[in-house]
Amino acid sequence: MKQYLMSAALMCSIAVPSAAHAKGSENSAPTDSRQQVLDMTRAWIVAEDKHDAAALGRILDDKFISTPGSGGPVDKEAFIKKITAGAVDPTQSQTLTDETVVIDGDTAVAVGTDIFHSANKAPLRLRYTITYIHRQARWLALGEHVVVIPPADKR
């Protein structure tokens, strides 16, 4: 379960500015930025599932900090090491739902639910909050907090 929790902490993506954003249209910038952040988050979960340390290195800002559950802070290097440890589970996948993104200048906050699926385990639902920063013409994950959503009471 800790592996899942740490893995969920790594939800971002390789941010490549879209063509519309590159044009610099003020009317389309918020929508383009929102989509870039959503795309970043999806790329992050793919990198996690594949244990792609290089991709994670590009997704996370050098100042990245993660706080998984009630655990202490984890920096970029330790986070990548933890996420990429062990063998890749080819049956693992993640589904993002309930996604909300708020953009304010060069800062974005993404909140959503990440559901981990694996052939050998029950689905694990996590609630995440990721802070992104727009730096060097791309979005980078600056900080992230993840908590487990308890299973619904089945009385």
Z-matrix of the N, CA and C atoms (Angstrom, degrees):
N
C 1 1.445
C 2 1.519 1 110.44
N 3 1.347 2 116.55 1 -36.30
C 4 1.466 3 119.08 2 177.58
C 5 1.524 4 110.05 3 -63.01
N 6 1.349 5 117.40 4 -38.02
C 7 1.459 6 119.68 5 178.48
C 8 1.520 7 109.86 6 -61.15
N 9 1.344 8 116.81 7 -41.86
C 10 1.457 9 120.03 8 177.33
C 11 1.517 10 110.90 9 -62.68
N 12 1.332 11 116.15 10 -45.35
C 13 1.456 12 119.83 11 -178.06
C 14 1.516 13 110.55 12 -62.74
N 15 1.311 14 116.92 13 -44.90
C 16 1.458 15 119.40 14 178.15
C 17 1.522 16 110.12 15 -65.61
N 18 1.311 17 116.99 16 -39.68
C 19 1.449 18 119.83 17 -179.80
C 20 1.511 19 111.14 18 -63.77
N 21 1.309 20 117.51 19 -38.49
C 22 1.453 21 120.38 20 179.68
C 23 1.503 22 110.51 21 -66.33
N 24 1.290 23 116.20 22 -28.08
C 25 1.448 24 120.12 23 -179.27
C 26 1.510 25 111.29 24 -64.48
N 27 1.287 26 118.01 25 -13.14
C 28 1.431 27 120.29 26 -173.56
C 29 1.519 28 113.87 27 -103.16
N 30 1.271 29 119.29 28 31.35
C 31 1.444 30 122.51 29 -172.80
C 32 1.517 31 113.95 30 -82.31
N 33 1.298 32 121.31 31 94.48
C 34 1.464 33 123.80 32 174.33
C 35 1.504 34 109.05 33 -149.97
N 36 1.371 35 117.64 34 -157.20
C 37 1.436 36 120.67 35 178.87
C 38 1.497 37 112.00 36 -162.00
N 39 1.297 38 116.32 37 167.93
C 40 1.444 39 120.92 38 176.51
C 41 1.506 40 107.03 39 -76.98
N 42 1.310 41 115.86 40 114.97
C 43 1.466 42 120.01 41 -175.55
C 44 1.505 43 110.00 42 -87.34
N 45 1.301 44 115.00 43 116.03
C 46 1.448 45 121.41 44 174.49
C 47 1.512 46 106.60 45 -118.40
N 48 1.348 47 117.74 46 119.51
C 49 1.460 48 118.58 47 -177.38
C 50 1.520 49 111.19 48 -57.11
N 51 1.326 50 115.62 49 137.37
C 52 1.451 51 120.11 50 177.93
C 53 1.515 52 109.70 51 -74.02
N 54 1.305 53 117.55 52 163.34
C 55 1.457 54 121.79 53 179.17
C 56 1.517 55 110.70 54 -61.33
N 57 1.332 56 117.32 55 -39.35
C 58 1.458 57 120.31 56 -179.94
C 59 1.519 58 110.88 57 -64.63
N 60 1.337 59 117.23 58 -39.72
C 61 1.454 60 120.16 59 179.44
C 62 1.522 61 110.17 60 -67.79
N 63 1.321 62 117.06 61 -37.63
C 64 1.449 63 120.93 62 -179.62
C 65 1.525 64 111.08 63 -63.42
N 66 1.332 65 117.71 64 -28.10
C 67 1.458 66 121.04 65 178.76
C 68 1.521 67 111.21 66 -68.67
N 69 1.344 68 117.24 67 -22.74
C 70 1.448 69 121.22 68 175.88
C 71 1.513 70 114.68 69 79.11
N 72 1.310 71 119.33 70 23.18
C 73 1.448 72 121.97 71 178.61
C 74 1.517 73 110.00 72 -68.89
N 75 1.345 74 116.66 73 121.73
C 76 1.457 75 120.07 74 -178.97
C 77 1.521 76 111.36 75 -63.65
N 78 1.324 77 117.81 76 -33.62
C 79 1.463 78 120.66 77 -178.50
C 80 1.520 79 112.01 78 -69.77
N 81 1.327 80 117.75 79 -31.49
C 82 1.457 81 119.62 80 -175.57
C 83 1.524 82 112.49 81 -99.19
N 84 1.322 83 118.65 82 -11.11
C 85 1.465 84 121.06 83 -174.90
C 86 1.529 85 113.42 84 -56.29
N 87 1.352 86 120.47 85 -48.57
C 88 1.467 87 118.17 86 -178.98
C 89 1.527 88 113.20 87 -61.00
N 90 1.324 89 117.42 88 -41.72
C 91 1.460 90 120.71 89 179.37
C 92 1.518 91 109.89 90 -65.81
N 93 1.327 92 116.95 91 -44.94
C 94 1.461 93 120.13 92 179.15
C 95 1.523 94 111.12 93 -62.44
N 96 1.333 95 116.65 94 -42.59
C 97 1.462 96 120.25 95 178.88
C 98 1.521 97 110.33 96 -63.04
N 99 1.330 98 116.52 97 -42.31
C 100 1.462 99 120.04 98 178.69
C 101 1.527 100 110.06 99 -59.63
N 102 1.317 101 116.80 100 -45.96
C 103 1.462 102 120.05 101 -179.90
C 104 1.524 103 111.34 102 -65.61
N 105 1.319 104 117.31 103 -37.55
C 106 1.463 105 120.21 104 177.84
C 107 1.527 106 111.00 105 -62.52
N 108 1.336 107 116.41 106 -40.90
C 109 1.462 108 119.97 107 178.63
C 110 1.532 109 110.12 108 -66.08
N 111 1.321 110 117.23 109 -42.65
C 112 1.471 111 119.97 110 176.75
C 113 1.532 112 110.70 111 -60.96
N 114 1.327 113 116.55 112 -43.19
C 115 1.463 114 120.88 113 178.41
C 116 1.531 115 110.79 114 -64.18
N 117 1.334 116 116.03 115 -38.93
C 118 1.464 117 121.56 116 178.54
C 119 1.524 118 109.74 117 -60.16
N 120 1.308 119 116.51 118 -45.34
C 121 1.457 120 120.97 119 -178.38
C 122 1.526 121 110.92 120 -62.98
N 123 1.313 122 116.45 121 -41.70
C 124 1.470 123 119.73 122 178.72
C 125 1.533 124 111.90 123 -66.03
N 126 1.315 125 117.08 124 -39.77
C 127 1.466 126 120.09 125 177.74
C 128 1.538 127 110.17 126 -64.75
N 129 1.325 128 116.01 127 -34.66
C 130 1.462 129 120.69 128 178.89
C 131 1.522 130 110.36 129 -60.84
N 132 1.342 131 117.56 130 -47.39
C 133 1.465 132 118.85 131 -177.48
C 134 1.528 133 111.56 132 -67.16
N 135 1.326 134 117.10 133 -32.26
C 136 1.473 135 119.70 134 175.32
C 137 1.524 136 109.70 135 -64.75
N 138 1.332 137 116.41 136 -44.05
C 139 1.466 138 120.69 137 178.84
C 140 1.531 139 110.64 138 -61.68
N 141 1.327 140 117.14 139 -39.19
C 142 1.469 141 120.53 140 176.83
C 143 1.521 142 110.89 141 -62.34
N 144 1.330 143 115.98 142 -51.30
C 145 1.463 144 120.49 143 -176.73
C 146 1.528 145 111.68 144 -59.41
N 147 1.337 146 116.91 145 -33.34
C 148 1.471 147 121.74 146 -178.97
C 149 1.528 148 113.14 147 -91.95
N 150 1.345 149 116.73 148 -2.88
C 151 1.475 150 121.88 149 -175.91
C 152 1.533 151 110.28 150 56.60
N 153 1.306 152 116.61 151 43.26
C 154 1.464 153 122.82 152 -177.22
C 155 1.534 154 109.91 153 -89.26
N 156 1.332 155 116.09 154 90.48
C 157 1.464 156 121.84 155 -177.20
C 158 1.529 157 111.72 156 -62.88
N 159 1.321 158 117.95 157 -36.87
C 160 1.467 159 120.65 158 -179.55
C 161 1.526 160 110.76 159 -64.21
N 162 1.325 161 116.50 160 -44.35
C 163 1.470 162 119.72 161 178.78
C 164 1.528 163 110.40 162 -64.42
N 165 1.317 164 116.82 163 -42.77
C 166 1.458 165 119.98 164 178.70
C 167 1.524 166 110.59 165 -62.07
N 168 1.317 167 116.91 166 -37.14
C 169 1.462 168 120.94 167 177.33
C 170 1.518 169 112.50 168 -61.61
N 171 1.324 170 116.43 169 -32.78
C 172 1.475 171 120.73 170 178.17
C 173 1.527 172 111.85 171 -80.63
N 174 1.301 173 117.56 172 -27.44
C 175 1.467 174 123.05 173 -176.99
C 176 1.525 175 111.73 174 -78.33
N 177 1.305 176 116.70 175 -38.07
C 178 1.461 177 121.90 176 -174.66
C 179 1.526 178 111.38 177 -92.93
N 180 1.318 179 115.95 178 134.34
C 181 1.459 180 121.52 179 174.71
C 182 1.527 181 108.69 180 -65.19
N 183 1.327 182 117.39 181 153.80
C 184 1.463 183 120.42 182 178.84
C 185 1.523 184 112.19 183 -61.25
N 186 1.330 185 117.62 184 -24.22
C 187 1.463 186 122.16 185 179.15
C 188 1.533 187 111.91 186 -94.10
N 189 1.324 188 118.01 187 9.87
C 190 1.467 189 122.88 188 -177.05
C 191 1.520 190 111.79 189 -52.49
N 192 1.324 191 115.08 190 140.23
C 193 1.458 192 122.48 191 175.47
C 194 1.530 193 108.30 192 -139.87
N 195 1.316 194 116.47 193 136.71
C 196 1.459 195 122.00 194 178.78
C 197 1.519 196 109.20 195 -122.32
N 198 1.330 197 115.45 196 142.13
C 199 1.461 198 120.42 197 172.32
C 200 1.524 199 107.45 198 -125.52
N 201 1.332 200 116.29 199 96.57
C 202 1.463 201 120.40 200 179.76
C 203 1.524 202 111.26 201 -79.72
N 204 1.321 203 116.31 202 121.94
C 205 1.466 204 120.45 203 178.69
C 206 1.510 205 110.95 204 56.19
N 207 1.305 206 116.31 205 -129.85
C 208 1.462 207 120.44 206 178.92
C 209 1.525 208 111.14 207 -99.83
N 210 1.336 209 116.00 208 11.66
C 211 1.457 210 120.64 209 -179.60
C 212 1.520 211 112.54 210 -74.47
N 213 1.306 212 114.52 211 170.25
C 214 1.457 213 120.64 212 179.70
C 215 1.517 214 111.90 213 -75.70
N 216 1.327 215 116.33 214 169.70
C 217 1.465 216 120.87 215 -178.10
C 218 1.532 217 112.35 216 -66.53
N 219 1.328 218 114.43 217 146.75
C 220 1.459 219 122.99 218 179.44
C 221 1.522 220 107.42 219 -127.50
N 222 1.329 221 117.51 220 129.24
C 223 1.464 222 120.02 221 -179.74
C 224 1.533 223 111.09 222 -85.26
N 225 1.310 224 115.71 223 175.99
C 226 1.468 225 122.38 224 -175.36
C 227 1.526 226 111.97 225 -54.90
N 228 1.298 227 117.14 226 -51.19
C 229 1.465 228 121.08 227 -176.29
C 230 1.527 229 111.67 228 -60.72
N 231 1.321 230 116.65 229 -48.13
C 232 1.464 231 120.45 230 -179.46
C 233 1.527 232 111.42 231 -66.21
N 234 1.322 233 115.74 232 -36.98
C 235 1.462 234 120.77 233 179.31
C 236 1.526 235 110.90 234 -62.02
N 237 1.324 236 116.39 235 -50.36
C 238 1.472 237 120.84 236 -179.67
C 239 1.527 238 110.19 237 -62.07
N 240 1.317 239 117.00 238 -42.36
C 241 1.467 240 120.56 239 179.55
C 242 1.528 241 110.87 240 -59.92
N 243 1.337 242 116.57 241 -44.14
C 244 1.473 243 121.04 242 -179.38
C 245 1.533 244 111.59 243 -66.65
N 246 1.320 245 117.01 244 -43.83
C 247 1.471 246 121.34 245 -176.56
C 248 1.527 247 112.00 246 -67.32
N 249 1.324 248 116.67 247 -35.11
C 250 1.464 249 120.14 248 -175.24
C 251 1.530 250 112.91 249 -93.92
N 252 1.331 251 118.05 250 1.58
C 253 1.464 252 121.43 251 179.06
C 254 1.530 253 110.19 252 -70.28
N 255 1.299 254 115.60 253 147.58
C 256 1.457 255 120.58 254 175.71
C 257 1.518 256 112.89 255 79.42
N 258 1.303 257 114.06 256 178.15
C 259 1.461 258 121.17 257 -178.35
C 260 1.528 259 110.72 258 -78.18
N 261 1.311 260 115.34 259 148.49
C 262 1.468 261 121.22 260 175.09
C 263 1.522 262 108.44 261 -69.63
N 264 1.329 263 116.93 262 134.79
C 265 1.463 264 122.25 263 175.26
C 266 1.533 265 106.74 264 -92.56
N 267 1.325 266 118.29 265 105.45
C 268 1.467 267 120.07 266 -176.71
C 269 1.527 268 113.73 267 -65.12
N 270 1.335 269 116.96 268 -14.13
C 271 1.474 270 119.26 269 179.02
C 272 1.526 271 111.94 270 -93.10
N 273 1.334 272 116.89 271 -5.63
C 274 1.466 273 119.18 272 -178.49
C 275 1.519 274 110.98 273 -79.06
N 276 1.324 275 114.62 274 137.36
C 277 1.460 276 121.56 275 172.72
C 278 1.521 277 107.49 276 -148.28
N 279 1.321 278 115.69 277 165.79
C 280 1.450 279 120.99 278 -179.75
C 281 1.525 280 108.61 279 -132.22
N 282 1.319 281 115.13 280 143.95
C 283 1.456 282 121.86 281 177.06
C 284 1.524 283 108.08 282 -123.17
N 285 1.326 284 116.20 283 128.09
C 286 1.457 285 121.12 284 177.83
C 287 1.524 286 109.66 285 -99.08
N 288 1.344 287 115.95 286 134.24
C 289 1.460 288 121.19 287 177.76
C 290 1.531 289 108.68 288 -138.99
N 291 1.318 290 115.65 289 172.62
C 292 1.468 291 122.16 290 175.67
C 293 1.524 292 112.23 291 52.08
N 294 1.313 293 117.13 292 39.85
C 295 1.454 294 121.00 293 -174.82
C 296 1.528 295 112.22 294 -81.09
N 297 1.322 296 115.11 295 130.94
C 298 1.453 297 122.52 296 174.90
C 299 1.518 298 107.63 297 -130.45
N 300 1.328 299 116.99 298 135.46
C 301 1.461 300 121.53 299 178.11
C 302 1.519 301 108.42 300 -129.11
N 303 1.321 302 115.88 301 130.29
C 304 1.457 303 122.36 302 175.29
C 305 1.519 304 107.57 303 -117.32
N 306 1.340 305 115.87 304 126.29
C 307 1.461 306 121.73 305 179.50
C 308 1.519 307 108.42 306 -109.29
N 309 1.333 308 116.40 307 132.10
C 310 1.459 309 121.71 308 174.19
C 311 1.526 310 107.37 309 -139.84
N 312 1.322 311 115.09 310 97.82
C 313 1.464 312 119.83 311 -177.82
C 314 1.518 313 111.19 312 64.57
N 315 1.336 314 115.61 313 -123.57
C 316 1.460 315 121.30 314 -179.18
C 317 1.526 316 112.82 315 -93.60
N 318 1.335 317 116.61 316 17.11
C 319 1.461 318 121.55 317 179.95
C 320 1.523 319 109.42 318 -124.01
N 321 1.315 320 115.52 319 139.00
C 322 1.466 321 121.30 320 175.56
C 323 1.520 322 107.98 321 -132.94
N 324 1.326 323 115.42 322 143.35
C 325 1.463 324 121.16 323 174.46
C 326 1.522 325 106.82 324 -121.67
N 327 1.314 326 115.80 325 126.09
C 328 1.468 327 122.39 326 178.73
C 329 1.525 328 108.34 327 -114.65
N 330 1.328 329 115.93 328 131.99
C 331 1.459 330 122.49 329 178.73
C 332 1.519 331 107.42 330 -129.00
N 333 1.308 332 117.10 331 139.10
C 334 1.455 333 119.54 332 178.98
C 335 1.513 334 112.03 333 -174.30
N 336 1.314 335 114.33 334 -171.84
C 337 1.459 336 122.62 335 178.06
C 338 1.520 337 108.48 336 -116.55
N 339 1.320 338 115.99 337 135.45
C 340 1.462 339 122.70 338 177.53
C 341 1.519 340 106.73 339 -117.92
N 342 1.328 341 116.36 340 122.62
C 343 1.461 342 120.80 341 178.89
C 344 1.523 343 108.21 342 -110.10
N 345 1.348 344 115.33 343 118.94
C 346 1.459 345 121.59 344 178.23
C 347 1.514 346 108.82 345 -89.22
N 348 1.333 347 115.22 346 132.75
C 349 1.461 348 121.92 347 177.97
C 350 1.527 349 107.81 348 -119.34
N 351 1.309 350 116.57 349 140.25
C 352 1.454 351 122.23 350 175.96
C 353 1.522 352 107.64 351 -154.33
N 354 1.316 353 115.98 352 145.55
C 355 1.462 354 120.09 353 -179.20
C 356 1.522 355 111.89 354 -63.57
N 357 1.331 356 117.29 355 -27.05
C 358 1.461 357 121.26 356 -173.70
C 359 1.519 358 114.64 357 -99.17
N 360 1.340 359 118.12 358 -2.05
C 361 1.454 360 120.01 359 -175.00
C 362 1.519 361 110.49 360 -139.72
N 363 1.319 362 114.83 361 156.27
C 364 1.468 363 119.62 362 173.89
C 365 1.528 364 108.44 363 -68.56
N 366 1.329 365 118.07 364 150.14
C 367 1.473 366 119.76 365 178.24
C 368 1.530 367 111.03 366 -56.20
N 369 1.308 368 115.29 367 142.14
C 370 1.457 369 122.23 368 178.35
C 371 1.518 370 107.90 369 -115.79
N 372 1.351 371 116.50 370 124.08
C 373 1.465 372 121.96 371 -179.13
C 374 1.517 373 109.38 372 -103.97
N 375 1.329 374 114.71 373 129.41
C 376 1.460 375 121.39 374 -178.78
C 377 1.522 376 109.81 375 -127.21
N 378 1.320 377 116.14 376 145.30
C 379 1.463 378 122.47 377 174.30
C 380 1.520 379 106.17 378 -105.21
N 381 1.327 380 116.92 379 129.06
C 382 1.460 381 120.31 380 -177.56
C 383 1.530 382 111.32 381 -123.92
N 384 1.320 383 114.13 382 151.11
C 385 1.460 384 123.24 383 169.50
C 386 1.518 385 105.68 384 -132.54
N 387 1.319 386 116.01 385 121.49
C 388 1.464 387 121.70 386 -179.31
C 389 1.522 388 108.41 387 -121.60
N 390 1.325 389 116.07 388 133.15
C 391 1.456 390 121.36 389 173.52
C 392 1.524 391 107.60 390 -104.14
N 393 1.327 392 114.63 391 125.74
C 394 1.464 393 121.44 392 177.90
C 395 1.527 394 109.02 393 -109.60
N 396 1.318 395 115.04 394 153.55
C 397 1.456 396 121.29 395 174.77
C 398 1.528 397 107.80 396 -128.31
N 399 1.330 398 116.04 397 138.26
C 400 1.466 399 120.21 398 178.49
C 401 1.521 400 106.91 399 -90.22
N 402 1.328 401 115.04 400 110.33
C 403 1.451 402 122.34 401 -174.28
C 404 1.525 403 108.48 402 -140.66
N 405 1.309 404 117.25 403 138.53
C 406 1.465 405 121.44 404 178.41
C 407 1.527 406 111.52 405 54.95
N 408 1.348 407 115.37 406 41.79
C 409 1.471 408 123.52 407 175.61
C 410 1.528 409 113.97 408 65.58
N 411 1.334 410 117.23 409 23.50
C 412 1.464 411 120.21 410 177.04
C 413 1.521 412 109.93 411 -153.81
N 414 1.328 413 115.47 412 161.24
C 415 1.463 414 121.75 413 177.02
C 416 1.517 415 109.37 414 -86.51
N 417 1.329 416 116.29 415 134.43
C 418 1.462 417 122.82 416 177.16
C 419 1.525 418 108.71 417 -127.77
N 420 1.314 419 116.55 418 145.22
C 421 1.462 420 120.87 419 177.40
C 422 1.525 421 108.48 420 -77.87
N 423 1.318 422 115.89 421 120.99
C 424 1.460 423 122.01 422 -178.79
C 425 1.532 424 111.32 423 -97.93
N 426 1.326 425 116.59 424 -37.84
C 427 1.454 426 120.09 425 -179.47
C 428 1.512 427 111.27 426 -155.37
N 429 1.330 428 114.90 427 156.33
C 430 1.456 429 118.54 428 -176.29
C 431 1.516 430 110.08 429 -155.03
N 432 1.326 431 115.48 430 142.17
C 433 1.460 432 121.96 431 175.99
C 434 1.530 433 107.34 432 -132.51
N 435 1.328 434 115.94 433 134.69
C 436 1.469 435 121.49 434 -177.15
C 437 1.523 436 108.85 435 -133.30
N 438 1.344 437 115.87 436 137.89
C 439 1.462 438 121.44 437 174.58
C 440 1.523 439 109.38 438 -133.66
N 441 1.322 440 115.74 439 149.76
C 442 1.460 441 121.93 440 177.82
C 443 1.528 442 108.44 441 -77.03
N 444 1.320 443 116.07 442 134.65
C 445 1.458 444 121.83 443 173.42
C 446 1.527 445 106.57 444 -88.68
N 447 1.331 446 117.95 445 117.75
C 448 1.475 447 119.25 446 -177.90
C 449 1.526 448 110.67 447 -62.43
N 450 1.335 449 116.57 448 146.57
C 451 1.458 450 119.92 449 176.59
C 452 1.524 451 109.98 450 -59.67
N 453 1.323 452 115.29 451 148.39
C 454 1.471 453 120.29 452 178.93
C 455 1.527 454 109.16 453 -64.36
N 456 1.323 455 115.82 454 144.98
C 457 1.459 456 121.41 455 177.38
C 458 1.528 457 108.30 456 -66.75
N 459 1.322 458 117.80 457 125.89
C 460 1.467 459 121.70 458 -175.57
C 461 1.517 460 111.09 459 -109.89
N 462 1.311 461 116.50 460 57.11
C 463 1.476 462 119.53 461 179.25
C 464 1.474 463 112.14 462 -79.46
